[in-house]
Amino acid sequence: MRPVRIAGPGLGWQREGWLQRPSPECTFIVLDAEKWQAQLSTTEESCMAGDVNLFLTDLGDPSLGEIEVMIAEPSCRGKGFGTEAVLMMMSYGVTKLGLTKFEAKIGQGNEPSIRMFRKLHFEQVAVSSVFQEVTFRLTVNEHERQWLLEQTSHVEEKCYRDGSLESH
């Protein structure tokens, strides 16, 4: 697979690619696109806001992906970066990988993430007191698929090589 850069309003990110591990993983790096575009000499590294990951861990169910997001840069939190990153990763999972189910495991005290995943139509399916986390799940039926594609209709996929965008 070739490296890809995917961008949406206010958010840019680069697909790092599939890692060679027993459970395949897809990681997109979340960039603050406004910051990156505002200063010509700014590096991508200085614009990193976080990442979103998709793990394909259930060998018995290749249609299931576990999704997680981290917006590490405090100034980028609460601005929709996490929501947009998760929507883009889910769209990628549905359209490119054929996924129809997503799970998210969230710390019980992480109210912003819990609210975000509920807003994205995920439902709570389990609570682990041992790990102090809540598991949310979304089954992507045709209605959810159409909603997801509408939410990400502004997304453009472009090739990314050696620090620059190419025509795809």
C-alpha positions as CSV (number, residue, x, y, z in Angstrom):
1,M,0.0,0.0,0.0
2,R,1.2,3.5,-0.8
3,P,1.4,6.2,1.8
4,V,-1.7,8.4,1.7
5,R,-2.5,11.9,3.0
6,I,-6.2,12.5,3.8
7,A,-7.4,16.0,4.7
8,G,-10.7,17.7,5.8
9,P,-11.6,21.2,6.9
10,G,-9.3,22.1,9.9
11,L,-7.8,18.7,10.0
12,G,-5.1,17.0,8.1
13,W,-3.5,13.6,8.6
14,Q,-1.2,11.1,7.0
15,R,-1.7,7.4,6.9
16,E,1.5,5.8,8.3
17,G,0.5,2.4,6.8
18,W,0.0,-1.1,7.8
19,L,2.4,-2.4,10.5
20,Q,3.7,-5.9,10.2
21,R,2.3,-7.3,13.4
22,P,0.1,-10.4,14.1
23,S,-2.9,-8.1,14.3
24,P,-3.0,-5.6,11.5
25,E,-3.2,-2.0,12.5
26,C,-3.9,1.2,10.5
27,T,-2.7,4.5,12.0
28,F,-3.4,8.0,10.7
29,I,-1.6,10.9,12.2
30,V,-3.8,13.9,13.0
31,L,-2.4,17.2,12.0
32,D,-3.6,20.7,12.8
33,A,-4.0,21.7,9.1
34,E,-4.7,25.4,9.9
35,K,-1.4,25.7,11.8
36,W,0.5,23.8,9.0
37,Q,-0.9,25.9,6.2
38,A,-0.5,29.2,8.1
39,Q,3.3,29.1,8.2
40,L,5.3,27.9,5.2
41,S,8.3,26.9,7.3
42,T,6.2,24.8,9.8
43,T,7.0,21.1,9.8
44,E,4.4,18.4,9.9
45,E,5.9,17.2,13.2
46,S,5.2,20.5,14.9
47,C,1.6,20.4,13.7
48,M,0.8,16.9,15.1
49,A,-2.3,16.9,17.2
50,G,-2.7,13.1,17.8
51,D,-3.6,9.9,16.1
52,V,-6.4,7.5,15.3
53,N,-5.9,3.8,15.1
54,L,-7.8,0.9,13.7
55,F,-6.9,-2.6,14.9
56,L,-8.1,-5.8,13.2
57,T,-7.7,-8.1,16.2
58,D,-10.5,-10.7,15.8
59,L,-9.3,-13.2,13.3
60,G,-12.6,-15.0,13.5
61,D,-14.4,-11.8,12.4
62,P,-12.6,-9.8,9.8
63,S,-15.5,-7.3,9.5
64,L,-14.7,-6.0,13.0
65,G,-12.3,-3.2,13.7
66,E,-11.3,-1.7,17.1
67,I,-10.9,2.0,16.8
68,E,-9.2,4.4,19.2
69,V,-8.3,8.1,19.0
70,M,-5.9,10.3,21.0
71,I,-5.7,14.0,20.6
72,A,-2.5,14.6,22.6
73,E,-2.2,18.3,21.9
74,P,-4.3,20.1,24.5
75,S,-4.9,23.2,22.3
76,C,-6.6,20.9,19.8
77,R,-9.0,19.2,22.2
78,G,-12.7,20.0,22.1
79,K,-12.5,21.4,18.6
80,G,-13.8,18.4,16.7
81,F,-10.4,16.9,15.7
82,G,-11.2,13.6,17.4
83,T,-14.7,13.4,15.9
84,E,-13.4,14.1,12.4
85,A,-10.5,11.7,12.7
86,V,-12.8,8.8,13.9
87,L,-15.3,9.5,11.1
88,M,-12.5,9.5,8.5
89,M,-11.0,6.3,9.9
90,M,-14.4,4.6,10.0
91,S,-15.1,5.7,6.4
92,Y,-11.7,4.2,5.4
93,G,-12.5,1.0,7.2
94,V,-15.9,0.7,5.6
95,T,-15.0,1.7,2.1
96,K,-11.4,0.2,1.8
97,L,-11.4,-2.7,4.2
98,G,-15.0,-3.9,4.1
99,L,-15.6,-3.4,7.9
100,T,-19.2,-3.5,9.1
101,K,-18.6,-3.3,12.9
102,F,-16.5,-1.1,15.1
103,E,-15.6,-1.3,18.8
104,A,-14.1,1.4,21.0
105,K,-12.7,0.8,24.5
106,I,-12.7,3.9,26.6
107,G,-11.6,4.7,30.1
108,Q,-14.6,4.9,32.4
109,G,-13.7,8.5,33.5
110,N,-13.1,9.8,29.9
111,E,-16.4,11.6,29.6
112,P,-15.4,13.6,26.5
113,S,-14.6,10.4,24.5
114,I,-17.7,8.6,25.8
115,R,-19.9,11.6,24.6
116,M,-18.1,11.6,21.3
117,F,-18.6,7.9,20.5
118,R,-22.3,8.2,21.6
119,K,-22.7,11.1,19.2
120,L,-21.2,8.9,16.5
121,H,-24.0,6.4,17.1
122,F,-22.0,3.9,19.2
123,E,-23.8,2.0,21.9
124,Q,-22.4,0.8,25.2
125,V,-22.1,-3.0,25.2
126,A,-19.8,-3.8,28.2
127,V,-18.1,-2.5,31.3
128,S,-14.9,-3.9,32.7
129,S,-14.3,-3.1,36.3
130,V,-10.9,-4.8,36.1
131,F,-9.7,-2.5,33.3
132,Q,-11.9,0.4,34.3
133,E,-13.1,0.8,30.7
134,V,-16.4,0.8,28.8
135,T,-16.8,-0.9,25.4
136,F,-18.9,0.8,22.8
137,R,-20.0,-0.9,19.5
138,L,-21.4,0.3,16.2
139,T,-22.8,-2.0,13.6
140,V,-22.7,-0.3,10.2
141,N,-26.0,-1.2,8.5
142,E,-27.0,0.6,5.2
143,H,-28.5,3.5,7.1
144,E,-25.3,4.0,9.2
145,R,-23.1,3.6,6.1
146,Q,-25.0,6.3,4.2
147,W,-24.8,8.6,7.3
148,L,-21.0,7.9,7.6
149,L,-20.4,8.6,3.9
150,E,-22.4,11.9,4.1
151,Q,-20.3,12.9,7.2
152,T,-17.1,12.3,5.2
153,S,-18.1,13.5,1.8
154,H,-15.7,16.4,2.0
155,V,-12.7,14.1,2.5
156,E,-10.2,13.9,-0.4
157,E,-7.7,11.0,-0.6
158,K,-4.3,12.1,-2.0
159,C,-1.0,10.3,-2.4
160,Y,1.7,11.5,-0.1
161,R,5.4,10.9,-0.8
162,D,8.6,12.4,0.6
163,G,6.8,15.3,2.4
164,S,4.7,16.5,-0.5
165,L,1.3,15.7,-2.0
166,E,0.9,14.2,-5.5
167,S,-2.0,13.9,-7.9
168,H,-3.8,10.6,-7.3
